[in-house]
Amino acid sequence: MLRDDFEPHLLECSIESWFETYIAPAEQDPYSHFLNLDLVKDVQANISKDILGSDGWKPIIDAVNHDADASADDIYGNLRGIATAVADAAYRTDPSFQTGNFLLCTGPQTAATEGQDFLFNPTLRALPEVPHVSAFTLGENDILDDTQVERPLCISPRGATANALHRTTVQELLKDTSAVAAIGAFKKESKYDRLDDNGLRLCGAADIIFDDPRRRFLFAFNIEDDMMRLWNINRGHEPYHLIHFLLFLLCATAVQLGFDPTIRRRLVNSPEGVKTVAYEYIVRNTAYLTEGSPISDAAADYVHSRATRVWLVREILSREGSLKLSATFYVLKDVWLASGARLEREIRDEIFKNLEELDQSDGTQHAVDAQSYFMTFRDDWRIQSRGIPDTSFEPPPGSTEASFTSLQQEPYTPPVGSSSTSDFQMYTASLPSLLQYCPRSHVRTVIDEVCHSIYELRDYATVARTLLDNIKGLVYLRKAGFVHRDMSAGNCLWHSDSCKGKLSDLEYACAYSPLSDHEPLMGTPSFMAVEYQEQSYLFLPQPTLETVEKLFETDSEDLACLPGTWSPPYRYNFYHDLESVFWIYAWFLHHFLPTKFHNSEKNLALISDSVRQRLDCGLRGSRSRTRIICDQSKLLDMAHMLMDHYYSSMKQLVWPLGILLDVTEGYRAVEATDPGVAEDKPCAWDTGTFTEEPYHKTQARFQELLTYIEAHGEGGCIPA
């Protein structure tokens, strides 16, 4: 069945366009001339008639005729012999031909990635013959930096099979996915009107990409009777097509097979003496080694996403003998931003520049004071290899959205090992609203501060301090004229070394403008402002009887100044960031309960129902969230539910939910003001309309909570 998060991003094109886009020969590759279509046809002519006859591939036909009940996987297991015949024919076409990889075709089996086990249908594994190194460590001998990528040692198709298999066991090859060149699926009959993932296992392709940070994309194929589909899964019936594809797999470099040349996979000894997998990331001319599992890998296995991975790393100081690492830890973030998006450090620097200009005119020192509330960037790099930017593929020429008369889907949840399952589910809740191809650019950032997100915190006092400082950071953003637009529990961080809360992930931050065009929805739905989700203002004044009467008395040019008659275009504004703080704290109160709390099925059912109604939602929000914003009684209902069932002995912990009253009061004050007209067209409110009063009130609420916790010494919590 097809994963439901794949459907919106499937493109289909001619097979000629597919080869032109995804299997373009590399000029520096001495074997790439075998990918020339004319030479491919010459190779086809040299394939033994015992393998390729006038009626098709004879090993497959013979297998069908020999056993009518044979499974499709057993029948197409003969693909390995076909690949060998293709390599032999290429050698006869040009004796200089040598393969760069050894292909192994496997049957259905459970393949173990570093994270977990997945069931894969037959795969083609391109295994370089590297002396004294098993296939499990494919890529260890590659020089993985931005100046050179070493080709795997070439092996001749003649006599190569025995040599390669002697270096490791077949069992290891079957279980290891780090060497998979392509995953495939086969059916004995063709269903042209249906895309069925029972065989193709696009889910498996995404699992491989998620589990291995080196994977930039992955090839897949499926054969149904006499029809063949080729797939390129990325962050975007003639025999010679199969020959062309097999020749590519035999000759391709690791980079052409989708491996990132700036990431190296290493086996390192854990403190317990167990071999574990770590990754060496290149950032310009500096290498960093990961420590443990990712801090965050939100939606990394959702192929058409930012694929954010965040790691704890140390700098590699020397490779002489054993690796020498720095004593200092850093945070490395690897992400695929929308093409043309600004780097986070560029955005932060512009914020500080605006504050410096304000300081010069007002005699303040905001630029200096603000720095402690934001991250410090050691490096911020648009990844390049051999001087070429690392970007996603453009769609093939002539490609269109894939359409099938019958499309089966299965609901998808991220792997259990994903550190941000809830984030992923919230992110993908409204995928149909995001039906557009988004070219992406690969970016890597190294940050000095090692912090903990609100997801990781386990006491209310630290959460309150974090959000208190985050609000101060929002004040400085407002002074600089910027909105954050992605406030979430994952972006509100606590830095224990400095005892400061810090705002992170400024990729979506931008300068507020009442005239700027509105951009698509972005962020984590559970923490988004309701007006932003609804794309409309909820507190505009309603026309009064006096206004209606004046409509018949006032000249038309004077109507726009009457209450209830203006309709400004929707724009994300400063107070929307502040509303997100409310949703973040509400989320924490629902998911982490006091250590003194005694669980009961009734209480847990109540909180589960509250989370489902008030917090879980798609990008377009929910009716329950809108009611909480617009109707104070609904906010009181939520607060009473929490106090009566979970915080009865610590009701003060619920007090900060009152910040929503401060925010909605700010909304009403702004939206009751006539925004006027600029450049002969309606506009939203200018920056000066948004005062700092709501910020000060929300800070006071968290400060009051901190004072209470410090006086009573209670504040620990446990996951609900």
C-alpha positions as CSV (number, residue, x, y, z in Angstrom):
1,M,0.0,0.0,0.0
2,L,1.2,3.5,-0.7
3,R,2.2,5.7,2.3
4,D,-0.4,8.5,2.6
5,D,2.3,11.1,2.9
6,F,3.8,10.2,-0.5
7,E,0.7,10.8,-2.7
8,P,0.8,14.6,-2.8
9,H,4.4,14.6,-4.0
10,L,4.4,11.9,-6.7
11,L,5.4,13.0,-10.2
12,E,5.3,10.9,-13.3
13,C,7.3,11.4,-16.5
14,S,8.5,9.5,-19.5
15,I,11.3,7.0,-18.8
16,E,13.6,9.0,-21.2
17,S,13.1,12.1,-19.0
18,W,13.7,10.0,-15.9
19,F,17.1,8.9,-17.2
20,E,18.0,12.4,-18.4
21,T,17.3,13.8,-14.9
22,Y,18.5,11.2,-12.5
23,I,21.2,9.2,-14.3
24,A,23.2,11.9,-16.1
25,P,26.8,10.7,-16.8
26,A,29.5,12.5,-14.8
27,E,32.2,13.9,-17.0
28,Q,35.0,12.9,-14.6
29,D,33.7,9.3,-14.4
30,P,35.8,7.0,-16.7
31,Y,32.9,4.6,-17.0
32,S,30.1,7.1,-17.6
33,H,30.3,6.6,-21.4
34,F,28.5,3.3,-20.9
35,L,25.4,5.2,-19.9
36,N,25.2,6.7,-23.4
37,L,22.0,5.4,-25.0
38,D,23.7,4.3,-28.2
39,L,26.2,2.3,-26.3
40,V,23.5,0.8,-24.2
41,K,21.8,-0.5,-27.3
42,D,25.2,-2.0,-28.5
43,V,25.4,-3.7,-25.1
44,Q,21.9,-5.1,-25.6
45,A,22.9,-6.6,-29.0
46,N,25.8,-8.4,-27.3
47,I,23.7,-10.0,-24.6
48,S,23.6,-13.8,-24.9
49,K,20.4,-15.1,-26.6
50,D,20.2,-17.5,-23.7
51,I,19.5,-14.5,-21.5
52,L,17.6,-12.0,-23.8
53,G,15.5,-13.6,-26.5
54,S,13.1,-12.1,-29.0
55,D,10.2,-12.7,-26.5
56,G,12.0,-11.2,-23.5
57,W,14.3,-12.2,-20.6
58,K,14.6,-16.0,-20.8
59,P,15.6,-16.7,-17.2
60,I,12.4,-15.1,-16.0
61,I,10.2,-16.7,-18.7
62,D,11.7,-20.1,-18.0
63,A,11.1,-19.7,-14.3
64,V,7.4,-18.9,-14.9
65,N,7.0,-21.9,-17.3
66,H,8.8,-24.2,-14.9
67,D,6.5,-23.5,-11.9
68,A,3.3,-21.7,-12.5
69,D,2.8,-21.2,-8.8
70,A,6.3,-19.7,-8.2
71,S,6.2,-16.4,-6.3
72,A,7.0,-13.2,-8.1
73,D,10.0,-12.7,-5.8
74,D,11.4,-16.1,-6.7
75,I,10.9,-15.5,-10.4
76,Y,12.6,-12.2,-10.4
77,G,15.4,-13.4,-8.2
78,N,16.9,-14.3,-11.6
79,L,17.7,-10.6,-12.0
80,R,21.1,-11.2,-10.5
81,G,22.0,-13.5,-13.4
82,I,20.7,-10.9,-15.8
83,A,22.9,-8.2,-14.2
84,T,25.9,-10.5,-14.7
85,A,25.0,-11.1,-18.3
86,V,24.7,-7.3,-18.9
87,A,28.1,-6.8,-17.4
88,D,29.6,-9.5,-19.6
89,A,28.0,-7.9,-22.7
90,A,29.4,-4.6,-21.7
91,Y,32.9,-6.2,-21.4
92,R,32.5,-7.6,-24.9
93,T,31.3,-4.3,-26.3
94,D,34.4,-2.6,-24.8
95,P,37.2,-4.6,-23.1
96,S,38.1,-1.6,-21.0
97,F,34.8,-1.9,-19.2
98,Q,35.1,-2.6,-15.4
99,T,32.3,-2.4,-12.9
100,G,32.6,-0.2,-9.9
101,N,30.2,-2.3,-7.8
102,F,29.2,-5.9,-7.3
103,L,25.4,-6.3,-7.5
104,L,23.7,-8.8,-5.2
105,C,20.0,-9.4,-5.7
106,T,18.3,-10.7,-2.5
107,G,14.9,-12.1,-1.9
108,P,12.3,-11.1,0.7
109,Q,13.9,-10.7,4.1
110,T,14.1,-8.6,7.2
111,A,16.9,-6.0,6.8
112,A,18.3,-4.3,9.8
113,T,19.1,-0.7,9.6
114,E,21.0,1.1,12.4
115,G,17.6,2.1,13.9
116,Q,15.3,-0.9,13.6
117,D,14.2,-3.7,11.4
118,F,12.2,-3.4,8.2
119,L,10.8,-6.0,5.8
120,F,12.1,-5.4,2.3
121,N,11.2,-7.0,-1.0
122,P,14.1,-7.9,-3.3
123,T,16.8,-5.3,-3.4
124,L,19.8,-4.6,-5.6
125,R,22.9,-3.9,-3.4
126,A,25.9,-2.3,-5.0
127,L,28.8,-3.5,-3.0
128,P,32.3,-2.2,-3.7
129,E,35.1,-4.8,-3.1
130,V,37.1,-3.1,-0.5
131,P,40.0,-5.2,0.9
132,H,39.7,-6.3,4.6
133,V,36.5,-4.3,5.0
134,S,33.1,-6.0,5.2
135,A,30.1,-4.8,3.2
136,F,28.6,-3.6,6.6
137,T,31.1,-0.7,6.5
138,L,30.4,0.4,3.0
139,G,31.8,3.9,2.4
140,E,34.5,3.8,5.2
141,N,37.2,4.2,2.6
142,D,35.6,7.1,0.7
143,I,37.2,10.5,1.1
144,L,34.2,12.4,2.1
145,D,34.8,16.1,2.0
146,D,33.9,18.9,-0.3
147,T,36.9,18.6,-2.6
148,Q,37.2,14.9,-3.5
149,V,35.1,11.7,-3.6
150,E,37.1,8.5,-4.0
151,R,35.5,6.0,-6.3
152,P,35.1,2.5,-4.8
153,L,37.7,0.0,-6.0
154,C,36.6,-1.4,-9.4
155,I,36.2,-5.1,-9.9
156,S,35.8,-7.1,-13.1
157,P,32.6,-9.0,-13.5
158,R,34.7,-12.1,-14.3
159,G,35.4,-14.0,-11.1
160,A,34.3,-11.1,-8.8
161,T,31.4,-12.9,-7.1
162,A,33.5,-15.3,-5.1
163,N,36.0,-12.7,-4.0
164,A,33.3,-10.4,-2.8
165,L,31.2,-12.9,-0.9
166,H,34.3,-14.3,0.9
167,R,34.8,-11.0,2.6
168,T,31.6,-11.3,4.6
169,T,28.7,-13.7,5.2
170,V,25.6,-13.8,3.1
171,Q,23.6,-13.3,6.3
172,E,25.4,-10.0,7.0
173,L,24.7,-8.8,3.4
174,L,21.0,-9.6,3.7
175,K,20.6,-7.7,7.0
176,D,22.6,-4.6,6.1
177,T,20.9,-1.7,4.3
178,S,23.9,0.6,4.2
179,A,24.9,-0.8,0.8
180,V,21.5,-0.9,-0.8
181,A,21.7,0.7,-4.3
182,A,18.0,0.2,-5.1
183,I,14.9,-1.5,-3.7
184,G,12.7,-3.4,-6.1
185,A,9.4,-5.1,-6.3
186,F,7.9,-7.6,-8.8
187,K,4.5,-8.9,-9.8
188,K,3.6,-11.6,-12.3
189,E,0.7,-9.6,-13.7
190,S,0.4,-6.0,-14.7
191,K,-2.1,-3.5,-13.3
192,Y,-1.6,-0.4,-15.3
193,D,-4.3,1.6,-13.5
194,R,-3.1,1.0,-10.0
195,L,-0.1,1.9,-8.0
196,D,0.2,-0.7,-5.3
197,D,2.9,-0.4,-2.7
198,N,2.5,-3.9,-1.4
199,G,5.4,-4.8,-3.7
200,L,7.2,-1.5,-4.3
201,R,7.7,-0.7,-0.6
202,L,8.1,3.1,-0.9
203,C,7.8,3.0,2.8
204,G,11.0,1.0,2.9
205,A,12.8,3.5,0.8
206,A,11.8,6.3,3.2
207,D,12.9,4.2,6.1
208,I,16.4,3.8,4.6
209,I,16.7,7.5,3.9
210,F,15.5,8.3,7.5
211,D,17.9,5.9,9.1
212,D,21.1,6.8,7.2
213,P,22.0,10.5,7.2
214,R,24.3,9.9,4.2
215,R,21.3,9.2,2.0
216,R,20.4,12.2,-0.2
217,F,18.1,10.1,-2.4
218,L,17.4,6.4,-3.3
219,F,16.5,4.5,-6.4
220,A,13.6,2.1,-6.6
221,F,12.0,0.0,-9.4
222,N,9.1,-2.3,-9.9
223,I,8.3,-4.8,-12.7
224,E,4.8,-6.0,-13.4
225,D,4.7,-8.5,-16.2
226,D,6.1,-6.6,-19.2
227,M,5.9,-3.1,-17.5
228,M,8.7,-1.4,-15.6
229,R,8.6,1.7,-13.4
230,L,11.7,3.5,-12.2
231,W,11.7,5.7,-9.1
232,N,13.9,8.4,-7.7
233,I,12.9,9.1,-4.1
234,N,14.5,12.3,-3.1
235,R,14.2,15.5,-1.1
236,G,11.8,15.7,-5.2
237,H,8.8,-2.2,-21.8
238,E,11.8,-2.0,-23.9
239,P,14.7,-4.2,-22.7
240,Y,17.3,-1.5,-23.1
241,H,15.7,0.5,-20.2
242,L,16.5,-2.3,-17.8
243,I,19.9,-2.7,-19.3
244,H,20.5,1.1,-19.0
245,F,19.5,1.0,-15.3
246,L,21.6,-2.1,-14.5
247,L,24.7,-0.6,-16.2
248,F,24.2,2.5,-14.1
249,L,24.0,0.5,-10.9
250,L,27.2,-1.4,-11.9
251,C,29.2,1.8,-12.7
252,A,27.8,4.4,-10.4
253,T,29.8,6.1,-7.7
254,A,28.5,6.4,-4.1
255,V,27.5,10.0,-4.8
256,Q,25.5,9.0,-7.9
257,L,23.7,6.3,-5.9
258,G,22.5,9.0,-3.5
259,F,25.1,9.0,-0.7
260,D,26.1,12.4,0.7
261,P,29.9,12.9,0.1
262,T,30.1,15.2,3.1
263,I,29.0,12.6,5.6
264,R,31.1,9.6,6.6
265,R,29.7,6.6,8.4
266,R,32.0,5.3,11.2
267,L,32.0,2.4,13.6
268,V,33.2,3.6,17.0
269,N,33.6,1.9,20.4
270,S,31.0,2.9,23.0
271,P,32.1,3.3,26.7
272,E,30.8,-0.3,27.2
273,G,33.1,-1.5,24.4
274,V,30.3,-2.2,21.9
275,K,30.7,-1.1,18.3
276,T,28.2,1.7,17.5
277,V,27.5,3.8,14.4
278,A,28.6,7.4,14.4
279,Y,28.6,9.9,11.6
280,E,31.4,12.3,10.6
281,Y,29.9,15.5,9.2
282,I,32.0,18.0,7.2
283,V,31.3,21.7,7.6
284,R,33.5,23.6,5.2
285,N,37.0,22.4,6.2
286,T,36.1,21.2,9.7
287,A,34.9,17.6,10.6
288,Y,32.6,16.8,13.5
289,L,31.7,13.4,15.0
290,T,28.2,12.7,16.3
291,E,27.6,11.5,19.8
292,G,24.8,9.1,20.4
293,S,21.4,9.3,18.8
294,P,20.0,12.5,17.2
295,I,18.7,15.1,19.6
296,S,15.9,15.6,17.1
297,D,15.0,14.1,13.8
298,A,11.6,15.6,13.3
299,A,10.0,14.3,10.0
300,A,13.4,13.2,8.7
301,D,11.8,10.1,7.2
302,Y,9.2,12.2,5.5
303,V,11.0,12.4,2.2
304,H,9.5,15.8,1.0
305,S,10.3,17.7,4.2
306,R,13.1,19.8,5.7
307,A,14.5,16.5,7.0
308,T,16.0,18.2,10.1
309,R,18.5,16.2,12.1
310,V,20.1,17.7,15.2
311,W,23.1,16.1,16.8
312,L,25.4,16.5,19.7
313,V,28.9,16.6,18.1
314,R,32.6,17.1,18.9
315,E,35.2,18.5,16.5
316,I,37.7,16.0,15.0
317,L,41.1,17.4,15.8
318,S,43.3,14.7,14.3
319,R,43.0,11.3,12.5
320,E,46.5,10.1,13.2
321,G,46.1,6.7,14.8
322,S,42.8,6.8,16.7
323,L,40.5,9.9,16.3
324,K,41.3,12.8,18.6
325,L,38.2,14.8,19.5
326,S,37.7,18.1,21.2
327,A,36.6,18.2,24.8
328,T,33.9,20.8,23.9
329,F,30.5,19.6,22.6
330,Y,28.5,21.5,20.0
331,V,25.2,21.1,18.4
332,L,25.1,20.4,14.6
333,K,21.9,20.9,12.6
334,D,21.5,19.4,9.2
335,V,18.5,20.6,7.2
336,W,17.1,20.9,3.7
337,L,15.7,24.4,3.5
338,A,13.5,25.7,0.7
339,S,15.7,26.8,-2.2
340,G,16.5,30.5,-1.8
341,A,15.8,30.6,2.0
342,R,18.1,32.7,4.1
343,L,20.6,31.1,6.5
344,E,19.7,31.4,10.2
345,R,22.8,33.3,11.0
346,E,22.0,35.8,8.3
347,I,18.6,36.4,9.8
348,R,20.0,36.8,13.3
349,D,22.6,39.2,12.1
350,E,20.0,41.4,10.5
351,I,18.0,41.4,13.7
352,F,21.0,42.6,15.7
353,K,21.8,45.2,13.0
354,N,18.3,46.6,13.4
355,L,18.7,46.7,17.1
356,E,22.1,48.5,16.7
357,E,20.4,51.2,14.6
358,L,17.7,51.6,17.2
359,D,20.4,51.9,19.9
360,Q,22.1,54.7,18.0
361,S,18.9,56.7,17.8
362,D,17.6,56.0,21.3
363,G,20.8,55.7,23.3
364,T,19.9,52.1,24.4
365,Q,21.9,48.9,24.3
366,H,19.3,46.4,23.0
367,A,21.8,44.8,20.6
368,V,24.1,43.8,23.4
369,D,21.3,42.7,25.8
370,A,19.5,40.7,23.2
371,Q,22.4,38.4,22.4
372,S,22.0,36.2,25.5
373,Y,18.4,35.2,24.3
374,F,19.6,33.8,21.0
375,M,21.9,31.1,19.8
376,T,25.6,31.6,18.9
377,F,26.6,30.2,15.5
378,R,30.0,28.6,15.1
379,D,29.3,28.1,11.4
380,D,26.4,28.2,9.0
381,W,27.1,26.6,5.6
382,R,25.3,25.9,2.3
383,I,26.7,22.5,1.6
384,Q,28.9,22.1,-1.5
385,S,30.8,19.2,-3.0
386,R,33.5,20.0,-5.5
387,G,32.2,23.5,-5.5
388,I,28.7,22.5,-6.6
389,P,25.8,23.4,-4.2
390,D,23.9,20.4,-2.8
391,T,20.3,20.8,-3.9
392,S,17.4,18.5,-4.6
393,F,16.6,17.4,-8.1
394,E,14.4,19.5,-10.3
395,P,11.4,17.7,-11.6
396,P,12.1,15.7,-14.9
397,P,11.2,17.5,-18.1
398,G,7.5,17.1,-18.9
399,S,6.7,15.6,-15.6
400,T,3.1,15.8,-14.2
401,E,1.4,14.9,-11.0
402,A,1.0,11.1,-10.8
403,S,-2.6,10.0,-11.3
404,F,-4.0,6.5,-10.9
405,T,-7.6,5.3,-11.2
406,S,-7.2,3.3,-8.0
407,L,-4.8,4.3,-5.3
408,Q,-4.5,2.4,-2.0
409,Q,-3.1,4.2,1.0
410,E,-2.1,3.2,4.4
411,P,-1.9,5.7,7.4
412,Y,1.7,6.4,8.2
413,T,3.4,6.9,11.6
414,P,7.1,7.6,12.0
415,P,9.5,4.9,13.2
416,V,9.4,4.3,16.9
417,G,13.0,5.5,17.1
418,S,12.0,9.0,15.9
419,S,12.6,11.5,18.6
420,S,9.8,13.8,17.5
421,T,6.8,11.5,16.6
422,S,4.2,14.0,17.8
423,D,5.8,16.8,15.8
424,F,5.7,14.6,12.7
425,Q,2.1,13.7,13.1
426,M,1.2,17.4,13.6
427,Y,3.3,18.4,10.6
428,T,1.7,15.9,8.3
429,A,-1.9,16.4,9.6
430,S,-2.9,18.6,6.6
431,L,-0.7,17.4,3.8
432,P,-3.3,17.9,1.1
433,S,-3.0,21.7,1.6
434,L,0.7,21.5,0.7
435,L,0.5,20.1,-2.9
436,Q,3.4,21.9,-4.5
437,Y,6.9,20.9,-5.4
438,C,9.5,22.7,-3.3
439,P,13.2,22.7,-4.5
440,R,15.5,22.4,-1.5
441,S,19.0,23.5,-0.6
442,H,21.2,21.5,1.9
443,V,22.4,23.5,4.9
444,R,24.5,22.6,7.9
445,T,24.8,24.7,11.0
446,V,27.0,24.4,14.1
447,I,25.9,26.0,17.3
448,D,28.0,26.8,20.4
449,E,25.3,26.3,23.0
450,V,24.1,22.7,24.0
451,C,20.6,23.2,25.2
452,H,17.5,21.3,26.1
453,S,14.1,21.9,24.5
454,I,10.9,22.1,26.5
455,Y,10.2,18.6,25.3
456,E,13.1,17.5,27.5
457,L,12.5,19.5,30.6
458,R,11.2,17.9,33.7
459,D,10.4,20.7,36.2
460,Y,8.0,23.5,36.0
461,A,10.4,26.1,37.3
462,T,12.8,25.6,34.4
463,V,10.0,25.7,31.9
464,A,8.8,28.9,33.4
465,R,12.3,30.4,33.3
466,T,12.7,29.3,29.7
467,L,9.4,30.8,28.5
468,L,10.0,34.0,30.5
469,D,13.3,34.5,28.7
470,N,11.8,33.5,25.4
471,I,9.2,36.3,25.8
472,K,12.1,38.7,26.4
473,G,13.6,37.4,23.2
474,L,10.3,38.1,21.4
475,V,10.4,41.7,22.8
476,Y,13.7,42.2,21.1
477,L,12.4,40.6,17.9
478,R,9.5,43.1,18.0
479,K,11.9,46.0,18.6
480,A,13.9,44.9,15.5
481,G,10.7,44.6,13.5
482,F,10.8,40.8,13.1
483,V,8.3,38.0,13.7
484,H,9.5,34.5,14.5
485,R,6.7,32.5,12.9
486,D,7.8,29.1,14.2
487,M,7.4,29.2,18.0
488,S,7.2,25.7,19.3
489,A,8.2,23.5,22.3
490,G,11.2,22.3,20.2
491,N,12.4,25.9,19.5
492,C,12.2,27.2,23.1
493,L,15.5,26.1,24.7
494,W,17.0,26.1,28.1
495,H,20.8,26.6,28.3
496,S,21.9,25.3,31.7
497,D,25.4,26.7,31.5
498,S,24.2,30.3,31.4
499,C,20.8,29.7,33.0
500,K,19.1,31.3,30.1
501,G,16.2,30.5,27.9
502,K,17.0,30.9,24.2
503,L,15.0,31.2,21.0
504,S,16.2,28.9,18.2
505,D,15.3,28.1,14.6
506,L,15.1,31.5,13.0
507,E,14.8,30.1,9.4
508,Y,11.2,31.3,9.2
509,A,11.7,34.6,10.9
510,C,11.2,37.6,8.7
511,A,10.7,41.4,8.9
512,Y,7.1,42.3,9.6
513,S,5.5,44.4,6.9
514,P,1.8,45.5,6.7
515,L,2.1,45.3,2.9
516,S,4.1,42.2,2.3
517,D,2.5,39.3,0.5
518,H,1.4,36.5,2.8
519,E,3.3,33.2,2.6
520,P,2.0,29.6,3.0
521,L,1.2,28.2,6.5
522,M,4.3,27.0,8.3
523,G,5.2,25.8,11.8
524,T,3.9,23.1,14.2
525,P,0.1,23.2,14.3
526,S,-0.4,22.6,18.0
527,F,1.5,25.7,18.8
528,M,0.3,28.0,16.0
529,A,-1.8,31.1,16.6
530,V,-5.5,30.5,15.8
531,E,-5.8,33.6,13.6
532,Y,-2.8,32.3,11.7
533,Q,-4.4,29.0,11.2
534,E,-7.7,30.5,10.1
535,Q,-6.0,33.2,8.0
536,S,-8.4,35.9,9.3
537,Y,-8.7,38.3,12.2
538,L,-11.1,37.2,15.0
539,F,-11.4,40.5,17.0
540,L,-12.3,43.0,14.4
541,P,-15.1,45.4,15.7
542,Q,-18.6,44.5,14.5
543,P,-20.7,47.2,12.9
544,T,-23.0,49.0,15.4
545,L,-26.4,50.3,14.8
546,E,-24.9,53.8,14.7
547,T,-22.5,52.6,12.0
548,V,-25.3,51.2,9.9
549,E,-27.3,54.5,10.1
550,K,-24.2,56.5,9.1
551,L,-23.8,54.3,6.0
552,F,-26.8,56.2,4.6
553,E,-25.6,59.6,5.7
554,T,-21.9,59.7,5.2
555,D,-20.0,60.3,1.9
556,S,-18.4,57.1,0.5
557,E,-14.9,58.4,1.1
558,D,-15.5,58.7,4.8
559,L,-16.9,55.2,5.3
560,A,-13.6,53.5,5.8
561,C,-13.0,55.3,9.1
562,L,-16.2,53.9,10.7
563,P,-15.8,51.0,13.2
564,G,-16.7,47.6,11.7
565,T,-16.1,48.7,8.1
566,W,-12.5,48.0,7.6
567,S,-11.2,44.7,6.4
568,P,-7.4,44.6,6.3
569,P,-5.5,41.8,4.5
570,Y,-4.4,39.1,6.8
571,R,-0.7,39.3,7.9
572,Y,1.2,37.3,10.6
573,N,2.0,39.8,13.4
574,F,4.0,40.1,16.6
575,Y,1.2,39.0,19.0
576,H,0.8,35.7,17.1
577,D,4.3,34.7,18.3
578,L,3.1,35.6,21.9
579,E,0.0,33.5,21.6
580,S,2.2,30.5,20.7
581,V,3.7,30.8,24.2
582,F,0.3,30.1,25.6
583,W,-0.1,26.9,23.5
584,I,3.4,25.7,24.4
585,Y,2.7,26.0,28.2
586,A,-0.8,24.5,27.8
587,W,0.9,21.6,25.9
588,F,3.4,21.1,28.8
589,L,0.6,21.1,31.4
590,H,-1.2,18.4,29.6
591,H,1.8,16.2,28.9
592,F,3.8,16.5,32.1
593,L,2.0,16.1,35.5
594,P,3.2,16.8,39.1
595,T,5.3,14.1,40.6
596,K,2.7,13.8,43.4
597,F,-0.1,13.1,40.9
598,H,-1.8,9.7,41.4
599,N,-2.8,8.2,38.0
600,S,-6.3,6.9,37.5
601,E,-7.9,5.6,34.3
602,K,-10.6,8.3,34.6
603,N,-8.0,11.2,35.0
604,L,-5.8,9.9,32.2
605,A,-8.9,9.6,29.9
606,L,-9.9,13.2,30.7
607,I,-6.5,14.6,29.8
608,S,-6.2,12.4,26.7
609,D,-9.6,13.8,25.6
610,S,-8.5,17.4,26.3
611,V,-5.3,16.9,24.3
612,R,-7.3,15.5,21.4
613,Q,-9.8,18.4,21.4
614,R,-7.6,21.4,22.2
615,L,-4.1,20.6,21.1
616,D,-4.0,18.0,18.4
617,C,-4.9,19.6,15.1
618,G,-3.9,20.1,11.5
619,L,-2.5,23.3,9.9
620,R,-6.0,24.8,9.7
621,G,-6.6,24.4,13.4
622,S,-9.8,23.2,15.0
623,R,-13.1,24.5,16.2
624,S,-12.2,23.8,19.9
625,R,-9.1,26.0,19.6
626,T,-11.0,28.9,18.1
627,R,-13.6,28.7,20.9
628,I,-10.8,28.9,23.5
629,I,-9.5,32.1,21.9
630,C,-12.8,33.8,21.4
631,D,-14.7,32.6,24.4
632,Q,-13.1,33.1,27.9
633,S,-15.5,30.5,29.4
634,K,-13.8,27.8,27.3
635,L,-10.4,28.8,28.6
636,L,-11.8,28.6,32.2
637,D,-13.2,25.2,31.4
638,M,-9.7,23.9,30.4
639,A,-8.1,25.6,33.5
640,H,-10.7,24.1,35.9
641,M,-10.3,20.6,34.3
642,L,-6.5,20.8,34.9
643,M,-6.8,22.2,38.5
644,D,-9.6,19.8,39.6
645,H,-8.0,16.6,38.3
646,Y,-4.3,17.1,38.1
647,Y,-3.1,20.2,39.9
648,S,-5.4,20.3,42.8
649,S,-2.5,20.7,45.3
650,M,-0.6,23.1,43.0
651,K,-3.2,25.2,41.3
652,Q,-0.7,28.0,40.9
653,L,0.9,26.1,38.1
654,V,-2.1,26.7,36.0
655,W,-2.0,30.5,36.5
656,P,0.2,31.3,33.5
657,L,-2.6,30.2,31.2
658,G,-4.0,33.6,31.8
659,I,-1.5,34.9,29.3
660,L,-4.1,34.2,26.7
661,L,-6.3,36.9,28.2
662,D,-3.4,39.3,27.8
663,V,-2.9,38.3,24.2
664,T,-6.5,38.6,23.2
665,E,-6.7,42.0,24.9
666,G,-3.8,43.0,22.7
667,Y,-5.6,41.6,19.6
668,R,-8.7,43.6,20.4
669,A,-6.8,46.8,20.9
670,V,-5.0,46.5,17.6
671,E,-7.9,45.3,15.5
672,A,-10.1,48.1,16.9
673,T,-7.7,50.5,15.2
674,D,-8.3,51.6,11.6
675,P,-5.2,50.3,9.7
676,G,-5.8,52.9,7.0
677,V,-4.6,52.7,3.4
678,A,-1.1,52.7,2.0
679,E,0.1,52.9,-1.5
680,D,-3.5,53.1,-2.6
681,K,-4.5,49.7,-1.2
682,P,-5.7,48.3,2.1
683,C,-2.9,47.3,4.5
684,A,-2.5,45.7,7.9
685,W,-1.4,47.6,11.0
686,D,2.1,49.2,11.2
687,T,4.7,48.1,13.8
688,G,3.9,51.0,16.2
689,T,0.4,49.7,16.7
690,F,1.7,46.7,18.6
691,T,2.7,47.9,22.1
692,E,4.8,46.0,24.6
693,E,2.1,45.9,27.3
694,P,1.0,42.2,26.5
695,Y,4.6,41.1,26.7
696,H,5.1,42.7,30.1
697,K,1.9,41.2,31.5
698,T,2.8,37.7,30.3
699,Q,6.3,38.0,31.8
700,A,4.7,39.0,35.1
701,R,2.6,35.9,35.2
702,F,5.6,33.6,34.8
703,Q,7.6,35.6,37.3
704,E,4.7,35.2,39.8
705,L,4.8,31.4,39.2
706,L,8.6,31.3,39.8
707,T,8.2,33.2,43.0
708,Y,5.6,30.7,44.2
709,I,7.7,27.6,43.2
710,E,10.8,29.0,44.9
711,A,8.9,29.7,48.1
712,H,7.3,26.2,48.3
713,G,10.1,24.1,46.7
714,E,7.7,22.1,44.5
715,G,8.1,21.8,40.8
716,G,9.0,18.4,39.6
717,C,7.0,16.6,37.0
718,I,6.7,13.3,35.1
719,P,5.4,12.4,31.6
720,A,1.6,11.9,31.6
